[in-house]
């Protein structure tokens, strides 16, 4: 399959993330509804974390098996193991650092007040003016985008090897996954007082789903376990960070039934789509 047809597959797999984004414009004033939506996002992300770590560990497990059978030395095991831990640490700590930067007060340039000058407290601008919900939505989109890049690598590699049936099944499965991921991205926006614009939602969709197409094009040119492990572990670290943030918000609520129901539904959505892919033979 040529690069053009492969790009179409990547686009179809990533574009379904847009299906869940309109939920971000739905207002959820009731605390129970907001909690359930956030818990649904946590459920989806928990499934993604499990799925990402399982696939990222496969090269390490393969290297360990080869070492046990005497086929390779200790080098591949140490190499993949260090890459696994490094990617996980970078994904987790980089977002922690960035979120701390976002939460910090931007430094003010000293300037003499003049006619028409506004006090610093009267106007905040840029990323520091975003609500906590928008920041979390952006962080979720980044983590999912890293995960989807690795999914694109799998699609592109299958298409390049001529495994059209497998590539098609991967597209169908990833498309179903991405549809649920869209809900997970915008769930934190339900508590915001101001509804997000369509442009903002499309930007989140581009960050979360666009890497699928990019990964497909890269995977069509070459396939390497090291690249896959790197992006999967970066995604795992960032997803883990967001899960901690969302659970911290949920812990402040005295309600528990919406939390558990949302978690269950989010996990079910992830595993049901994975079952569909597995049943198809992918």
Beta strands, then each sheet from edge to edge (+ up, - down):
end
